[in-house]
Amino acid sequence: MTEVLDRSVDEQREGVARISHWIGGRLVPGTSGRSGPVYNPAIGEQTGAVDLASVEEVDAAVAAAKEAFVSWRKVSLAKRAELMFNIRELVHERREEAARILTVEHGKVLSDALGEVTRGLEVIEFACGIPTLLKGEFSEQASTGIDVYSICQPLGVVAGITPFNFPAMVPMWMWAPAIACGNTFVLKPSEKDPSASPWTAELLKEAGLPDGVFNVVHGDKVAVDRVLEHPDISAVSFVGSTPIARYVYETGTKAGKRVQALGGAKNHMIVLPDADIDMAADAAVSAAYGSAGERCMAVSHVVAVGDVADGLVTAIKERLPKIKVGNGLEADVEMGPLVTREHRDKVASYLDKGREQGATLVADGRETAPEGKGFFLGVSLIDDVTPEMDVYKDEIFGPVLGVSRVGTYDEAVRLVNENPYGNGTAIFTRDGGVARQFQFDVQAGMVGVNVPIPVPVAYYSFGGWKASLFGDKHIYGPEGISFYTRGKVVTSRWPDPATSKVDLGFPRTR
């Protein structure tokens, strides 16, 4: 994997690695003359410069994918499954190497990075079953002498536009099922932490994937817009913020593409009076502050029902000093920095906004952030939050947990359902009947019962409701297979063997 991080003499002297595109099975240095800085957020220093693609460079990646599709779609299901197994083994063997790349560029601690790779690996394992997943249906003698059957065929060239918070896992959610289904793939990863993508490309080549089946173009809005309008791209998958998800969906569908665009979230965790307080507090802390809160399934808001509020807030507050914040490469660190200085400052601004708008700042992460140039913010807790406050309305995407207090279960559910997002939600209770009622009542795509982050296993599909999803197909799992294929129904009739003049070598019977 050293090729991905190779540096020129000048770049080595400056300590900045050049991160290039991967087109047609090889690294291709950018020619646009534009690049973006890549930082190690734990030390606050630039470590890389990522090439930003021009329209022509996106076109080159699509052309490579289009050419490769001609032969790739003819590869047998058995061969594709064998290749997916090869990929699975390589990812598993090198997961620690991948995790280190994630920690250095994203900032998440190594354990979180390993968890990310593991969850992505589950989708690759799911895609290993592609011969079964693509089975069609058959109806013999639908009419006299007529059979009808259905088949699933790949779309062609498909693309993925992925976020900074899971630079390995979210692309795996896309390229693994897409390639297994017989498509070729163009990935536009986040320019904030791009090195995992060419690392993946080199690994896929080593596993035996033909050149051009998987391509990577780094870039900004120029690359995104070209992907969305390119006539040879049949489908686009996206994960990111809601405003950009809406833009991707509207622009892509206007260009005639199939689009799944997963947007933002404001995930609520409801805690009922009968809940196990210690269990709920542990869950809230791990779900709110893991990966510094930079994940779309993070619990960003706790809804305390009835008299559970005081004890719950106290229990959460007591746990905060135990969370060690620092460089994610250090073994005892539990939370790393945020991805950029600008994002850290934006997240921190909500602490003052919350207090100014009437909330109670229980823990201020600015006071506990490690010293130095890293993009750190300590864990923060805001109580007495109401729906009118910015800290409630906005997707903060950082280590800030809000708490709202309500009197009843009905008020808590109303709070969740009136929120414009509908990604994930959770309830903590000992009452099975209430939990069952909650999964019936709540308007969200993923629901946890005493589980704070209900990310589905790979053989189900991931996706939210409302402003958390644009399009009608969730990602990976059965809906992912459906998204990356299109159905075809064949109606067939053959001459009656009894009237045929062909010598079958045996008696003709009806």
N, C-alpha and C positions, 0 to 999 in steps of 0.2 A: 504493500500500500504506500510505499515511499514516493511513488510517482506523483500522487495527488498533492503532496506537500513539498515537492521540489522547489528550490529557490535558485534564482540566478545569483551571481557573485554580489552584485549590487544589492539585491534584496536581502541576502544573508547579512551583509554589513549593516543594513538598516533594521534587520530583525523583522521584516515584513514579507510574508509569503504571498505569491501571486496565485489566485484561485481562478482557474480557467473553466471554459465550457467543456462538455463532453459530447461530441457529435460523431456519429458513424463509427463508434468503437474506439475513439482516441481523444486525448486531451487536445483542445483547440484553443490557443490563446486568442483573446478578444482583439478585435480590430477597430472597435468604435472609438477608441481614444478616451473612453470614460471608465471610471472604476469607482467602487465604494469602499469605505473603510470597514474593516472587521476587527473587533476588539476582543481581548480577554477581559471580561467585565470584572473579574476578581481583582485585577491589578490596575484596571483603568487605562491600559495601554493598547495601541493598535498593533495587531500581530499579523494582519492580512490585508490584502487589497483584492477585491473581487471584481472581475471584469463584468461590465454591464453591457448587455447585448444590444446591438442595433437591430432594425427590422430585418436586414439581410442575414444576420446571424440566426435569428429565429427561423427565417425561411430555410436556411441550410439544415437546421436540425429537423424541421418538418419534412424536408425533401429526403433526408436520410431515413427517417421513419417510414415515409411513404414507399420508398424503394424496398426497404426491408420487409414491409407488410406482405408484399407479393409472395415471398417464399415462406414467411413465418406463419401465415394463416394456413398453409398446407401441411405444416408439421403435425404429426399425429398427436392425439390426446395422450397416448402412452409416453411419447417423447417429451411432451410439455410437462407432464407430471414428473417424469424422471428429472428434468431440469429443475423444477421447483424443489424437489427433494435435495438436489445438489446445492441450491441456493440456501435452503434451510440449514444444511450442515455447515456451510461456510459462515453464515451469520452467527450461528450458535458458537462456533469455534472462536470467532473474533469479536464477540460481543463486548469484551472488556476494552478492546482497541476502539470500537465504535463509541463506547461510553466515554472514554477519555476525550475524544474529539468533541463530543457534545458538551462536556463539562468545561473545556477550555474556551469554547466559543459562546455557549449559551449561559453558563454559570451555574447550572443546577448541580447538586452534589452527585458524586459517582453512583450512589445507590439509586437515586432518582433516574439517572441516565441509564443505568443497567435495567431498571424497571421499564423505561421507555422502549429499549431495544427488545426486551422480552415480550411486551405487548404487541409490538410490530411483528415479531417472530410468530406469534399466534396466528396472524392473518396469513403469513406465508404458509404456515402449516395447513390452514384451511384451504388455501389455493392448491395444495398438493393433491387434494381430492377432486381436481377439475374433471376427470372422466365421469364421475358420478354427478357432479354439479351441473354438467351440460347435457344430461340425459333428457331427451324429449319424450313425447307420448305417441302412442300408436293405436289406431282403431281399425281392426280388420273388419272387412265387409260392412263398411259404413252404409253403403248401398250395394246392390247386387254387383259383385265383381269389382268393387271400388274400395280401396284402402285409403285412410287419411292419417298422416303423421306430422308431427311438429319437430323442428330443429332450431337450435340457437346458433347464430353466427356472429363473428366479431364485427365491430363497427368500422375499424380501420385505424387511423392515427387518432389517438386520444391524448389529452394533456392534463397535467395536474399543477395547480398553483397552491403552494403550501406555506404555512406560517412559521415564525421563528421559534415558537415555544416547544414544538416537537419535530425537530429537523430530520430525524430518522424515522420515527414511528408513523407520522401522518403520510409521508410519501409511500411507506410500505402498505398502508391502508389502500392506496390507490394503485400503484404499479403492480403489486403482486396479483390481485384478481384480474386487472386489465390485461397483463401479459399472458397470464394463464388462459384467459378466454380467447387468445389469438390476436389481440391488438398489439400495435406498437405504441411507444410511450415517449412523450416529451415532458420533462419536469422543469418547472420554473420555481426553484426554492426561494426562501427568504434570503435576501442579500445580507441580513444581519449575522447569520451563522451558516454559511453555505457549504463548508467543507465536507459535511456528511454526505452530500449528494454525489460529488465525483468519487468519493470513497466507495459509495454504493455501486456506482457505475463500473469501477474497476473490479469490484467483487463479482458482479454479475457476469462480466466478461470472463473472469477466471472460472466461474461455474459452468461456462459453455454457452452463454446466451449469444446468439449471432449479433454481429455488428449492426447498429442502426435500430435494433429493437427497443433499446433504452437510451435516451439522450437527455442531456442537462444543458439548459441555457440559463445563466444568471442574468438578473436584470431588475429594472424598476418598472414604472408605468409604460415605458416604451415597449418592453417585452410583453407585459401583460396584455396591452391593447392589441398587439400583433397576434398573440395567441387567440384572443377572443374573436378576431375578425378573419383569421386565416381560413381560406376556403377548403383546405385539405385536412383540417382538424374537425373530427366529427363530434367530439364530446369533450367537455371540460369539467374537472372536479376541482373544488375550491374549499379551503378552510381558512377563516380569518374573521375580521370584524364584520358586524352587520352592515354598515354603510358600504363597504367594499363588496361584501357578498351580494347585496342588492345590485350593485353596479355590474358585477361579473354576470349575474343571472340575466339581467335585462339586456346587456350588451351581447352576451353570447347567444341567447335565444333569438334576439333580433337578427343575428347572423345565421340563424337556422341550425344552431347546435343544440345537442342535448346537454343540459347543465345541471349539476348538483352543487349548490353553494351553501356551505354550512357557516352560519354567522356567529354572533356573540352570545353571551349568556349572563344571567344574573341568578345563579343557582341558590335556592333557598333550602335550608335545613330546618324543618319544624321539630321542635322538642315539646312533647306533651308532658303534663304534670306527673304521669306515672312512669316516665322514662328513667332508665338507670343514668343518673347524673354523671358519674365518672365515665361511663361508656360514651355518653353523648359529648362530654367535654373533650375526651381523647380524640374522638372522631372529628369534632369541629376543628381542633388544633391541627391535626394531620392533614385534613382536607383543605383547610384555608391557607396554610403556610407552606405546604410541600411545593417544591419548585418555585418558591417565592411567590406563590399565588398566580404564576403565569401559566395557567392552563384553563381551558374552556370548561372543564368539569369541576373546577375548584369550588368549594363552598364559599361563597362571598357574603352570604347573609344568613344569620340565624334568626328564626322566629320563635321566641319563647312564649309559651302559652300558659296563662294563669300564674300561679305562685311558684312556678319552676324558675322564673327569670333570675331572681337574686342569687340563688344557689348556683345556677348555671354560669352566670357571668363571673362569679367569684371563682368557680372551679376552672374556668378558662384562663382567667387572669393569673391564677396560681401556677399554671403550667408554662406561661410565656417565658419567664426568666430561665427556664431549663433548656430552651431552644438555642443552641449555639449557632451563630451566624458567622460565616467566613468563607474562605476559599474552598470550593467544592472538592478539590483534590485532597484535602486533609481529611483523615479518616474519621475524626470525631465531630466534624461539622454536619449540621442537620439542615441548614438553609443557606443557599448561596446568594450572590448578588442578582440584581435585575439586569436585563440584557443590554441596556444602554443608559448613559447618564441622563439623556433627555427623558426617557421613560421613567427612570427613578424619580426625577424631579416632579414629573406630572403626577405620579402616584402619591408622592409626599404632599402635594398641594391639597389633596382631599382631606388631610387631617385638619388643616386650618379651616377649610370650607365646612366640614362637619361641625366643628365647634362653633363657628360663626353662625351657622344656621340652627343651632340649638341642641345638637347632640352632645353627649358626654364622652370626652376623650379619655378612655380608661388606660390605654397604653400607647405611648408615642414612640414609634419605631425610630425616629430621628435621634432620640436620646440613647438608644442602645446599638446603633449602627457601628460597625468596626471603623476604626480610623484608617486613613490612607486614601489612595486615589480610586479604589474600587467603587463600583456602582451599587453600594449597599444601602439598604433600608431595613431596620429591625422590624420585628413583628408588631403590628398595631391592632388595637381593639377599640371600637366606637360603639357606645351604648346609646339607647334612647333615640334610635334613628327612625324617622318617619318617611313615608313615600314621597313627600315633596322635596326632600333634600337631595342634593347632587350626589352625595355618597351612596344613596339608595338607587337613584335613577340610572347612574352611569356604570358601565362595565369598567371597573378600576384596573383589573388585571395586575394585581400586586398583593403584597402581604398585609392587606387591610381587611379585617373582618368586622362587619356591621351586625348589630343586634337590634331587633324590633320586639316590642312587647305587646301582646294582644291578650284579650280575655278568654277567647273561645277557639275551638277547633275550626268553626265556620269562618271566623275572622282570619285565621291563618291561611286557610285554603283560598279565601277571597284575595288575600294579598298576593299569593302565588299566581292565581289565575288572571288577575288584573295587570300583572307585570307584562310588558310587551315581549319579553323573552320567554322561551319555553324549552330550554335545552334539557336540564336535569334538575331533579329535586329529590329530597329525602325526608323521611319521617322517622322519629325515634319514639318508640312506645313499647309497652309490654302487652298491649291489647290487640290481638289478632284481628278482631272484627273491625276495629278502627283502621288498622293498617290496610285491610282489604277495601274498606270504604274509600280510603285515601287514594289508592291506585285507580279506583273507579272515578273519583271526583276531579283529580288534579289534571291540569292541562299542560302537560310536558311530555317530551318524547322518551325520557328515561327516568325511571323512578327507583329509589332505593328505600328499602324497609330495614332500618337499623344498619344501613350501608350508606356512608356519606357520599361516595363517588361511584355511582352505578353505571360504570362503563361496561357495555355488554361484552360477553365473551365473543370470540371471533366468528362463531357460527350463528350469531344473531347480528343485527345491523345497528349501527350507531347513527343517531340523529335526533334533532329536536323538533319542536313545533314553533309556530308563530314566527317571530323575527329571528329565530335561531336557525331556520332552514328555508332556502329558496329553491324550489324544485319539488319533485314528488318522490324522490328516491333517497333513502339513507345510504350511508357509506359502509363498505365492506359487507361480509355476510351474504345472505341470499339476495338482498336488494342490490348489493354491489355487483353480483354476477348479472343480475337483470339489467343494471345500468350499462354495463360494458358489452352487452349483446343485444341483438334484435331477433325477434322470432320470425320464423318462416313456416308456413303450413303447406304441405304437399298433398295433393289429391291425385291418386294414381289408379290406372286401370290397364290391365294387360290382356292380350288375346287369350281366350279360353284354350287351354292345352288340348282339350278334346277335339277342337276343330283345327288345330295347328298342323302344318305339314312337316314340321321339324321332327326328326327321329329322336325321341327321348331315350331310347334304349330300354324302355319298360312299357307295360300296357297303359293306355290312357283310360282313366276312369273319372267319373264325376263324383 
